[in-house]
């Protein structure tokens, strides 16, 4: 199996969507960038066995929250749900980031989570 095939299988199982759908906006401007993402993080990092996917996705949600308003945060909140994290776990991790990145970024993260949860009929949280 090639790095691309390994990464594609990993990415599609985590995100629950096809690589083509995920990267359609890059196709006419930077198609190689999508290949880089598939071949490196999803082939070489996400498939490592030392840390489970639930933990990896919570770490990714935390990192993207700290970075600020980035569109990929919603994708990774969805991915965190897909690999078995609960909405409450996701909210707790985003709230914890307020101590490291400030309340505005944490609130933005919570609002991104809310959008994802609304789309998936997961509100109100119990």
C-alpha positions in Angstrom: 0.0 0.0 0.0 1.4 3.4 -0.9 1.6 6.3 1.6 -1.2 8.0 -0.3 -3.5 5.0 -0.1 -2.7 4.5 3.6 -3.4 8.2 4.3 -6.5 8.2 2.2 -8.0 5.3 4.1 -7.1 6.9 7.4 -8.5 10.3 6.5 -11.7 9.0 5.1 -12.4 6.8 8.0 -11.7 9.6 10.5 -13.5 12.4 8.6 -16.4 10.3 7.3 -16.0 11.9 3.9 -14.1 11.3 0.7 -10.7 12.9 0.1 -12.1 14.4 -3.0 -14.9 16.1 -1.1 -12.6 17.3 1.7 -10.1 18.9 -0.7 -12.3 20.0 -3.6 -11.5 23.7 -3.0 -7.8 23.0 -3.5 -8.1 21.1 -6.7 -7.8 24.1 -9.1 -5.2 26.0 -7.1 -3.0 23.6 -5.1 -3.8 20.0 -5.7 -0.4 18.9 -4.3 -1.3 20.4 -0.9 -4.1 17.9 -0.4 -1.7 15.1 -1.4 0.8 16.4 1.2 -1.9 16.3 3.9 -3.0 12.8 3.0 0.6 11.4 2.8 2.1 13.0 5.9 -0.3 13.5 8.9 -2.9 11.0 7.9 -0.4 8.3 6.7 2.5 8.8 9.0 1.0 10.3 12.2 -2.7 9.4 12.6 -1.9 5.7 11.9 0.7 5.3 14.7 -0.5 3.0 17.4 1.0 4.7 20.4 -2.0 7.0 20.8 -5.6 6.2 20.0 -7.7 8.3 17.5 -10.0 9.7 20.2 -7.0 11.2 21.9 -5.4 12.4 18.7 -8.6 14.2 17.6 -9.0 15.8 21.0 -5.4 17.1 20.8 -6.2 18.4 17.3 -9.3 20.2 18.5 -7.3 21.7 21.3 -4.5 22.9 18.9 -6.9 24.4 16.4 -8.8 26.1 19.2 -5.5 27.7 20.4 -4.7 28.8 16.8 -8.0 30.7 16.7 -10.7 30.9 14.1 -9.7 28.3 11.5 -12.2 26.4 9.3 -10.5 23.1 10.0 -11.7 23.2 13.6 -15.2 22.3 12.6 -13.9 19.4 10.5 -11.9 18.1 13.4 -14.8 18.5 15.8 -16.8 16.3 13.4 -13.8 13.9 13.3 -13.6 13.8 17.1 -17.3 12.7 17.1 -16.7 10.2 14.4 -13.9 8.4 16.3 -16.0 8.2 19.5 -15.6 11.4 21.5 -18.7 12.7 23.2 -19.9 16.3 22.7 -19.2 16.9 26.4 -15.6 15.7 26.1 -15.1 18.1 23.1 -16.6 21.0 25.0 -14.4 20.3 28.1 -11.2 20.3 26.0 -12.2 23.6 24.3 -13.1 25.2 27.6 -9.7 24.0 29.1 -7.9 25.9 26.3 -9.2 29.2 27.7 -6.5 28.9 30.3 -3.8 28.7 27.5 -5.2 30.9 24.7 -7.7 33.2 26.3 -11.4 33.4 26.5 -12.1 34.8 23.0 -10.4 31.9 21.2 -12.1 29.4 23.5 -15.5 31.0 22.9 -14.9 30.9 19.2 -14.1 27.2 19.6 -17.3 26.6 21.5 -19.3 28.4 18.8 -17.7 26.2 16.1 -18.6 23.1 18.3 -22.1 24.4 18.6 -22.5 24.7 14.8 -21.3 21.1 14.4 -23.6 19.9 17.2 -26.6 21.7 15.7 -25.8 20.1 12.3 -25.7 16.7 14.0 -28.8 17.3 16.2 -26.7 17.0 19.4 -28.0 19.9 21.4 -28.9 20.6 24.1 -26.0 18.7 25.8 -27.1 16.6 28.7 
